[in-house]
C-alpha cells in the first residue's frame, strides 16, 4: 500500500486530509512540524510520498526537503501553501519537489498531482544511501540566487509543457482529441505556443509517422495563395517555371497546420472549404483532381466568431475548422510555469551563445514575476536570450534583465484587458466544459470566484 506522510500544522485540516486520503486507499501518517516529520521518517517504514505545508512552526518545509536529499531519500515531495508567492513554489520545485498545490486545495487536483508524482518517481520506496541515487540540483551558497539545473550533456528540449493547472488542462485536451480524426481550432494570443500544440496533436495521433506541414496563412500573398495550398503546373501563370506541389499534397496522409487562418481572404476561404469538403485538389493549370487525406489543425489569434458575424469569415468554414476548439492560456495565466520556461530559455541561450549563465538572482526573479509578458513565450524567450548575452556573472541581475526588456510602456489599468473579449473567452470555456464553472476556471487559469466576478 502507498504510504503518504502529511506535514501540516493545522491539525483540523491535516486530519481531514488524512481521512480523505485513507478513503482513497492510501496509508497516511501526519506530523505538525519538520522535527516530528523527521522522527517519523527515521522510525517508520519508508514513505512513498510527502505532502508538506511550506510554512511550519519550527522550520520551513523546504528544510525537510533538503534533509531528505541530504540523507539520500529522493521521496516525491509535494508542497502545499496558503501563500501566493510564485518564488516560494518555484524554489520548492528547483530544490527537488515533485509539484506544488495552492490552498484551498481541490481534492481532484490533489489526487491527480499525487498520482503524477508517484508515476514519475523511478522507485516506489526511498533508496539506500547511495550518492548516485540522489537528485542533483545545483544550488549556490547564496540563497538570494534562483538557479537552473546543471547544463545537460544533450541539447535541451525546445519546449516544455509546464505544470500549472492551466497547462495540465491544456494538454489533457490535447491528449483527448489527438487520437481522433476531428479538425482542431487552436485559439490564443501571439506567442503562446500554438504551433507546438498543433505538433503535439500530430505526434499523439494515428498519423504521427506521416508528414506535418505548417503553413503561415498570414504570410501568403492573395495572388499566390491557391498555388501554396494546391500547387500548380508549369506555365500556369507568369513565373511558374516548374510544377509545384501544394501544402495539401505535401501533407497527404498526415497533418496540415494552418497558422493565422483568420488572415485568409474570402476568396481563398471558398477554395479551402471546397477542398476540405471534397477531399480533392486540383493544381493551378492542371486538369486532374487528386485525392488528399489530411487531418486539419488551424490556429488564430483573431475572434473568428466575431469575424463570422461581420461577414469576414465564412460560417461554414468556421464550423468545418472548429470540430474541437482549444484555448491557449497566456503566460500570465500559467503561474509558476513562468520560471520553468525562463530556465529552459536560459539553457537554450547558453547552448546557442556559448555562455554559462546559471539563472537569475532574487531581484531579477521578482522582476520576471512582476512583468505582464504581453508577448507571452516569444517575448520571454527573446528577453532571456538578450539577458544571457549581457550577463557579466553567473546570475542575471535586475539591471541586466531590465536592459534586456528595454523600455516598458506604461498603460492605464483599463487598457490592459478587453472586457468583451475576456467575457467571450470565459463563455467559450464554459461551453467547452459543458457549463461546469470549476472546470472552466481551471482551464482559464483563474479561480471560480474570479470567473463569477468577470461574468458579472
C-alpha positions in Angstrom: 0.0 0.0 0.0 1.3 3.5 -0.8 2.4 5.3 2.3 2.0 9.1 2.5 3.3 11.5 5.1 1.3 14.7 5.6 3.2 17.6 7.3 0.7 20.2 8.3 0.4 22.4 11.5 -3.3 23.0 11.0 -4.5 19.9 13.0 -8.1 20.0 11.7 -7.0 20.4 8.1 -4.4 17.7 8.4 -6.8 15.3 10.0 -9.3 16.0 7.2 -6.7 15.3 4.6 -5.6 12.1 6.3 -9.1 10.8 6.5 -9.8 11.6 2.9 -6.6 10.1 1.6 -7.2 6.9 3.6 -10.6 6.6 1.9 -8.8 6.8 -1.4 -6.7 3.7 -0.4 -3.5 5.3 0.9 -1.8 4.5 4.2 -1.4 8.0 5.8 0.5 9.4 8.7 0.7 13.1 9.7 3.1 15.4 11.5 2.7 19.0 12.6 6.3 20.1 12.3 9.6 19.4 10.4 11.1 17.8 13.5 8.1 15.5 14.0 8.2 14.5 10.3 11.9 13.7 10.6 11.3 11.4 13.6 8.5 9.6 11.7 10.7 9.1 8.6 13.6 7.8 10.7 11.5 5.4 12.9 8.8 4.1 10.5 8.8 2.1 7.2 9.7 4.0 4.1 7.2 6.6 2.8 6.3 6.8 -0.9 5.4 10.5 -0.9 5.5 13.5 1.4 2.8 16.2 1.3 4.1 19.2 3.2 3.0 22.7 4.1 5.5 25.3 3.2 5.1 27.3 6.4 5.6 25.2 9.6 6.1 26.2 13.3 9.7 25.1 13.7 11.2 25.4 10.2 10.4 25.9 6.6 9.0 22.9 4.7 11.9 23.2 2.3 14.2 22.3 5.1 12.5 18.9 5.3 13.0 18.5 1.6 16.7 19.4 2.0 17.0 16.9 4.8 15.6 14.1 2.7 18.1 14.9 -0.1 21.0 15.1 2.4 20.1 11.6 3.6 19.7 10.3 0.1 15.9 9.8 0.3 14.5 11.1 -3.0 10.9 10.7 -1.9 8.4 12.5 -4.1 7.6 15.8 -2.3 4.5 18.0 -2.9 4.4 21.4 -1.3 1.1 22.9 0.0 0.9 26.6 0.7 -1.5 29.4 1.5 0.9 31.9 0.2 0.5 33.2 -3.4 4.3 33.7 -3.6 5.4 32.5 -7.0 9.0 32.4 -5.9 8.5 30.0 -3.0 6.6 27.5 -5.1 9.2 27.6 -7.8 12.1 27.4 -5.3 10.5 24.3 -4.0 10.5 22.7 -7.4 14.0 23.9 -8.1 15.0 22.2 -4.8 13.6 18.9 -6.0 9.9 19.0 -5.1 7.8 17.0 -7.5 5.0 19.5 -7.6 3.1 22.1 -5.5 -0.6 22.9 -4.9 -2.2 26.0 -3.6 -4.7 26.2 -0.7 -7.7 25.9 -0.6 -6.9 22.5 -2.0 -9.3 21.0 -4.6 -9.4 17.2 -3.9 -9.5 16.1 -7.5 -6.5 18.2 -8.4 -4.5 17.0 -5.4 -5.3 13.3 -6.2 -4.1 13.9 -9.8 -0.9 15.5 -8.6 -0.2 12.6 -6.2 -0.7 10.1 -8.9 1.5 12.0 -11.3 4.3 12.3 -8.7 4.1 8.6 -7.9 4.1 7.6 -11.6 7.1 9.9 -12.3 9.1 8.6 -9.4 11.6 5.9 -10.5 11.3 3.9 -7.3 8.4 3.1 -5.1 10.4 3.4 -1.9 13.4 5.6 -0.9 16.7 4.1 -2.0 19.5 3.2 0.4 22.3 5.7 1.0 24.0 6.0 -2.4 25.0 9.3 -3.8 24.2 8.0 -7.3 20.6 7.8 -6.4 20.3 11.3 -5.1 18.6 14.0 -7.2 21.1 16.7 -8.2 20.1 20.3 -8.3 23.0 22.8 -8.4 22.5 25.3 -5.6 24.8 28.2 -4.8 25.6 29.0 -1.2 23.9 32.4 -1.6 20.1 31.8 -1.0 19.4 35.0 -2.9 20.1 33.2 -6.2 17.5 31.4 -8.2 19.3 28.7 -10.1 18.7 26.4 -13.0 19.7 22.7 -13.0 23.2 21.9 -14.3 23.6 22.2 -18.0 22.8 18.9 -19.7 25.2 17.0 -21.9 22.5 16.5 -24.5 20.7 19.5 -26.2 17.8 20.9 -24.2 14.3 20.4 -25.5 12.9 23.3 -27.5 9.7 23.5 -25.4 8.3 22.2 -22.1 4.6 21.8 -21.3 4.6 23.2 -17.8 3.0 22.0 -14.5 0.4 24.7 -13.7 -3.3 23.8 -13.6 -3.8 25.8 -16.8 -1.0 23.8 -18.6 -2.3 20.5 -17.3 -5.8 21.3 -18.5 -4.5 22.4 -21.9 -2.5 19.2 -22.5 -5.3 17.0 -21.2 -7.4 18.4 -24.1 -4.5 17.7 -26.5 -4.4 14.1 -25.4 -8.1 13.8 -25.6 -8.5 15.0 -29.2 -5.2 13.9 -30.7 -6.2 10.2 -31.4 -9.5 11.3 -33.1 -9.9 12.4 -36.7 -11.5 15.7 -35.6 -10.4 19.0 -37.0 -9.0 21.2 -34.3 -9.0 25.0 -34.0 -6.4 26.5 -31.6 -7.3 30.0 -30.3 -4.8 32.2 -28.4 -2.7 35.3 -28.4 0.5 35.5 -30.4 3.5 33.8 -28.8 1.5 31.3 -26.6 2.8 28.2 -28.4 0.0 27.3 -30.8 2.3 25.6 -33.3 3.8 23.4 -30.5 0.3 22.3 -29.5 -0.5 21.5 -33.2 2.6 19.4 -33.4 1.7 17.6 -30.2 -1.7 16.8 -31.6 0.0 15.3 -34.7 2.6 13.4 -32.6 -0.1 11.8 -30.5 -2.4 10.9 -33.4 -2.5 7.9 -35.7 -0.8 10.0 -38.4 2.3 10.5 -36.3 4.6 8.7 -38.9 3.3 10.9 -41.7 4.1 14.5 -42.7 3.3 17.5 -40.5 3.1 20.6 -42.8 2.8 24.1 -41.3 1.6 27.0 -43.4 1.5 30.6 -42.2 -1.6 32.0 -43.8 -0.8 35.5 -42.7 2.4 35.5 -44.8 0.8 34.3 -48.1 0.0 37.0 -50.7 -3.5 36.6 -52.0 -2.4 36.1 -55.6 -0.3 33.0 -54.8 -2.5 31.5 -52.0 -4.1 29.0 -54.3 -0.7 27.8 -55.5 0.6 27.5 -51.9 -2.4 25.4 -51.0 -3.0 23.3 -54.1 0.2 23.6 -56.2 0.5 24.5 -59.8 1.6 23.1 -63.2 4.5 24.5 -65.2 3.3 27.5 -67.2 0.1 28.0 -65.2 1.0 31.7 -64.7 3.9 34.0 -65.3 6.8 32.8 -63.4 5.6 29.2 -63.0 8.8 27.7 -64.4 8.2 24.2 -62.9 5.5 22.1 -61.4 4.9 22.7 -57.7 3.3 20.5 -55.1 1.0 22.4 -52.7 0.6 22.1 -49.0 -2.4 19.7 -49.2 -0.4 17.2 -51.2 2.7 17.7 -49.1 0.7 16.8 -46.0 -1.1 13.9 -47.6 -1.6 11.1 -45.1 -0.5 13.5 -42.2 -1.5 16.8 -40.6 -1.8 20.2 -42.3 -1.4 23.1 -39.8 -2.8 26.4 -41.0 -1.5 29.1 -38.7 -3.2 32.5 -38.5 -6.1 31.1 -40.6 -8.1 34.2 -39.8 -6.0 36.2 -42.2 -7.2 34.3 -45.3 -9.1 36.3 -47.9 -12.7 35.4 -48.5 -11.9 34.0 -52.0 -9.3 31.7 -50.6 -11.7 30.6 -47.8 -14.1 29.4 -50.5 -11.3 27.4 -52.2 -10.2 25.9 -48.9 -13.7 24.9 -47.9 -14.2 23.1 -51.2 -11.0 21.2 -50.8 -12.0 20.1 -47.3 -15.5 19.1 -48.3 -14.5 17.1 -51.4 -11.1 15.8 -50.2 -9.7 16.5 -53.6 -7.4 19.3 -55.0 -6.6 20.4 -58.5 -3.3 22.2 -59.1 -3.5 25.6 -60.9 -3.2 24.9 -64.6 -4.0 21.2 -64.1 -6.9 19.2 -65.5 -7.0 16.3 -63.0 -8.2 16.4 -59.4 -6.0 14.5 -56.9 -7.4 12.8 -53.8 -6.0 14.0 -50.4 -6.2 12.6 -46.9 -5.3 15.1 -44.3 -6.0 15.9 -40.7 -6.5 19.7 -40.4 -5.4 21.8 -37.4 -5.8 25.5 -37.6 -4.8 28.4 -35.3 -5.5 32.1 -35.0 -5.3 35.0 -32.5 -8.5 36.5 -34.0 -12.0 36.2 -32.7 -13.4 34.1 -35.6 -17.0 34.2 -34.2 -16.9 37.9 -34.5 -15.4 37.7 -37.9 -18.2 35.4 -39.0 -20.8 37.9 -37.6 -19.1 40.7 -39.5 -19.1 38.7 -42.7 -15.2 38.5 -42.9 -15.1 34.7 -42.4 -17.3 32.1 -43.8 -19.5 30.4 -41.2 -19.4 27.0 -42.9 -15.6 27.1 -43.0 -15.5 28.1 -39.3 -17.6 25.1 -38.3 -15.5 22.8 -40.5 -12.4 24.0 -38.7 -13.7 24.0 -35.2 -15.0 20.5 -34.6 -12.9 20.8 -31.4 -11.6 24.1 -30.0 -8.6 24.5 -27.8 -7.9 27.8 -25.9 -4.3 28.7 -25.3 -3.6 30.2 -21.8 -1.4 33.3 -21.8 1.9 33.2 -20.0 0.5 35.4 -17.2 -2.2 32.7 -16.6 0.3 29.9 -16.2 1.6 30.7 -12.7 5.0 29.3 -11.8 5.4 27.9 -15.3 6.9 31.3 -16.0 10.1 30.2 -14.2 10.2 26.8 -15.7 10.1 28.4 -19.2 12.6 31.0 -18.2 15.0 28.3 -17.0 14.6 26.4 -20.3 15.3 29.6 -22.3 18.4 30.2 -20.2 19.7 26.7 -21.1 18.8 27.2 -24.8 20.5 30.6 -24.9 23.6 29.1 -23.2 23.8 26.5 -25.9 23.3 29.0 -28.7 25.6 31.7 -27.4 28.2 29.5 -25.8 27.5 31.1 -22.4 27.4 29.6 -18.9 24.7 31.5 -17.1 23.1 29.6 -14.2 19.9 31.6 -13.6 18.5 34.8 -12.1 19.3 36.5 -8.8 16.5 37.1 -6.4 15.6 40.6 -7.6 15.7 39.6 -11.3 13.4 36.6 -10.5 11.0 39.0 -8.8 11.1 41.2 -11.9 10.2 38.3 -14.1 7.1 37.6 -12.0 6.0 41.3 -11.9 6.1 41.7 -15.7 2.8 41.0 -17.6 4.5 39.4 -20.6 2.0 40.6 -23.3 4.2 38.9 -25.9 3.9 35.6 -24.0 6.5 32.9 -24.5 8.0 34.5 -27.6 8.7 37.7 -25.6 10.1 35.8 -22.6 12.4 33.8 -24.9 13.8 37.0 -26.6 14.3 38.8 -23.3 16.0 35.9 -21.6 18.3 35.4 -24.6 19.4 39.1 -24.5 19.8 38.9 -20.7 22.1 35.8 -21.1 24.2 37.6 -23.6 24.5 40.7 -21.4 25.1 38.8 -18.1 28.5 39.5 -16.6 28.4 36.9 -13.9 26.9 33.5 -13.2 23.5 35.0 -12.5 21.3 37.5 -14.4 20.8 40.7 -12.3 17.9 43.0 -12.2 19.8 45.7 -14.1 20.7 43.2 -16.9 17.2 41.9 -17.1 15.8 45.5 -17.2 18.2 46.3 -20.0 17.1 43.1 -21.9 13.5 44.1 -21.5 14.0 47.6 -22.9 11.5 50.4 -22.3 8.3 49.1 -20.8 5.3 51.1 -21.9 3.0 52.0 -19.0 -0.7 51.9 -19.8 -3.7 52.7 -17.6 -5.2 49.6 -16.0 -8.4 49.9 -18.0 -6.3 49.4 -21.2 -4.8 46.2 -20.1 -7.8 44.0 -20.8 -10.6 43.9 -23.4 -13.6 43.1 -21.2 -15.8 41.9 -24.1 -13.1 39.6 -25.4 -12.4 38.3 -21.9 -16.1 37.6 -21.3 -16.3 35.8 -24.6 -13.3 33.7 -23.7 -15.0 32.7 -20.5 -18.2 31.9 -22.2 -16.4 29.7 -24.8 -14.6 27.9 -22.0 -17.9 27.3 -20.2 -19.4 25.9 -23.4 -16.4 23.6 -23.9 -16.7 22.4 -20.3 -20.4 21.7 -20.5 -21.3 24.6 -18.2 -19.1 23.4 -15.4 -17.7 26.6 -13.9 -15.0 24.9 -11.8 -13.5 23.1 -14.9 -13.8 26.3 -17.0 -12.0 28.3 -14.3 -9.2 25.8 -14.1 -8.9 25.7 -17.9 -8.6 29.5 -17.9 -6.1 29.6 -15.1 -8.3 31.6 -12.7 -10.3 30.7 -9.6 -14.1 30.2 -9.6 -14.7 33.5 -7.7 -12.8 35.4 -10.4 -14.9 33.7 -13.1 -18.1 34.7 -11.4 -17.0 38.3 -11.0 -15.9 38.6 -14.6 -19.3 37.3 -15.8 -21.0 40.0 -13.7 
